[in-house]
């Protein structure tokens, strides 16, 4: 099996846009650099929060190059692979390797709901398109496809399939996976509001959305858990939970970007078909973020400097 050292908190970083809707490469690089300076252990580029499916093909390549450049090997860069067809996913996997990504996070082909055989074949072909280690992304609520444990067992002969981001809301799935496959796959908790449960059940890391707004608390939770200070980890987790629930909603990208903006870490601008939050929903998210900001258990009180 391809060897990796992926572990810890890997934010699913946002893609920043300028006032005209174009990808803002310098602003995205600033977001990424700040996350690394805050201590994250890796970067997920162009995942769900990175609005992968709202980007043109050339934008994806340019954005990945900009991210690889600013990271400069300080932490692993894992690029999302989210395409309509297997052939397009193969093309992007090859290009991502040439650009310098350290790994791929591969999704099922978008829109089409595959059979087990089609899904397995898709993952095998994308894996064969490059030499990069791959994190398989399982997110049944968002993408209507569940990668079964049996499929993962059959895929265990593919050496570059090394990890799985598990975003099924039922945390029992992690135990079933480890019981079936042992340590064959490095499991990452992929849904923010069951992240601590995932770590207790054997996940080696956390692919997080809300880390983009509150990285210090995310690192603090991880550090406490790894140190065996479970009471402290639980304290941070309970403080975090109202925000972590946002990661399980369909408007997670808008909510996370709004949280970033409130915390002075980025812009809430999104690309259609998404639109920024309005009305009661916007007011509710702002209230949650401001309450969290004013009661932070780890991070600095940035309210006075965010303006």
Order of alpha helices (4+ residues) and beta strands (2+ residues): beta-alpha-beta-alpha-beta-alpha-beta-alpha-beta-alpha-alpha-beta-alpha-beta-alpha-beta-alpha-alpha-alpha-alpha
